[in-house]
Amino acid sequence: MHRPSPQSVSRRQFLAASASTAAAAGTVLAGAPFVATASKTDSQIILGEGDHQFEAQHDWPQLPEKYDWQTTHNVAVDEAGNLYVIHEGRAELKDHPSIFVFDDQGRFLRAFGSQFQGGGHGIEVRKEGSEEFLYVCAYQQVKSFAKLTLTGETVWQQFAPMESGVYADGEAENPQKVWGRDRFLPTNFAFLDDGGFLLADGYGSFYIHRYDKDGKWVSKFGGPGEGKGKFATPHGIWIDRRPGREEQVAICDRAHHTVQYLTLDGDYLDTLTGYGLPANIDTWQDLLVVPELHARISILDEKNNVVARLGDDAARIKSVKGIRNDRQQWKDGRFVHPHDACFASDGSLFVAEWVSTGRITKLKRLS
């Protein structure tokens, strides 16, 4: 997706939260609409209504036979409309790429990123001057984040910021598949106007790290806690720059089922409730999208009122075990575990789901 140019150029948490906090996920934002069910027109699957109608095209991009879909995690779109998909992958398949690239018709273009295999997670496209770059982060045993060209060449790659003072000895030099609040398990990026960026350690320390335009660590905020600037799995992060709003940081505090708003310096401002394990954030014009692991996509207007909830299958997903591993139980027009969603330039959406065989759905905007 197009990013504002800088001025310079375990799921263990998921399983625990799902079992213990269903009531919190069931609340609804004030003014939220009813959840529209899927309808079919000939072969089309239509979600939403009014100004927010989409055609659901499940399994939209196709991979060559030599590659396999594994657990899909995140998606991003460049200025040309090409879609970048990162999946976690399996650590034992060291030569298999973790990043796939498709054109705006869903045709395969290229693959790369085997260095993230077994831990691939966050991916974003950022324009810096006249050139676009990929920012990628990985968790599990990889515990790394990197800046790449759009064809996969590494500009730089880094590991745990030991200067932050929150990580166990050796976490940067010898990453292991160990989880904890003193471990580095990054999940996503948000880009600042000064050329720097924020990096969410969503599965590790629960801190948000700030880096300058050269990729050097500057400071941190957040950490573990019960909300209001403290987090339980700060999984997704975004700078909300929608027209008419003051620029703020939005963070999916996933295990608390909330989205928190903070200043760019990390001071607490507000909390949005009524989500089911919110995972990530993206914006387009005056809209904001929140994919929820509890089986739906929420779309908010410029006042952060929910104007659409798409593909809702939360009740079934929370009550029936094993659906993420069994395609036979997936339903057209319903989601299983949306992990990321990003807007295309026309307001269509791409959705990546946390399912074992991978699934990318295009929600083609009709309104």
Stockholm file with secondary structure:
# STOCKHOLM 1.0

chainA/1-367         MHRPSPQSVSRRQFLAASASTAAAAGTVLAGAPFVATASKTDSQIILGEGDHQFEAQHDWPQLPEKYDWQTTHNVAVDEAGNLYVIHEGRAELKDHPSIFVFDDQGRFLRAFGSQFQGGGHGIEVRKEGSEEFLYVCAYQQVKSFAKLTLTGETVWQQFAPMESGVYADGEAENPQKVWGRDRFLPTNFAFLDDGGFLLADGYGSFYIHRYDKDGKWVSKFGGPGEGKGKFATPHGIWIDRRPGREEQVAICDRAHHTVQYLTLDGDYLDTLTGYGLPANIDTWQDLLVVPELHARISILDEKNNVVARLGDDAARIKSVKGIRNDRQQWKDGRFVHPHDACFASDGSLFVAEWVSTGRITKLKRLS
#=GR chainA/1-367 SS CCCCCCSCCCTHHHHHHHHHCHHHHTCCCTTCCCCCCCEEETTEEEEEETTEEEEEETTCSCCCTTSCCCCEEEEEECTTCCEEEEECCCTTCTTSCSEEEECTTSCEEEEECGGGTTTEEEEEEEEETTEEEEEEEECTTTCEEEEEETTSCEEEEECCCGGGSCSCTTTTTSCCSCCSTTSCCCCEEEECTTSCEEEECTTTTCEEEEECTTSCEEEEEECBSSSSSCBSCEEEEEEECCTTSCCEEEEEEGGGTEEEEECTTCCEEEEECCCSSBCCCEEETTEEEEEETTTEEEEECTTCCEEEEESCCHHHHHHSTTGGGCGGGCCTTCCSCEEEEEECTTSCEEEEECCTTCEEEEEEECC
#=GC SS_cons         CCCCCCSCCCTHHHHHHHHHCHHHHTCCCTTCCCCCCCEEETTEEEEEETTEEEEEETTCSCCCTTSCCCCEEEEEECTTCCEEEEECCCTTCTTSCSEEEECTTSCEEEEECGGGTTTEEEEEEEEETTEEEEEEEECTTTCEEEEEETTSCEEEEECCCGGGSCSCTTTTTSCCSCCSTTSCCCCEEEECTTSCEEEECTTTTCEEEEECTTSCEEEEEECBSSSSSCBSCEEEEEEECCTTSCCEEEEEEGGGTEEEEECTTCCEEEEECCCSSBCCCEEETTEEEEEETTTEEEEECTTCCEEEEESCCHHHHHHSTTGGGCGGGCCTTCCSCEEEEEECTTSCEEEEECCTTCEEEEEEECC
//
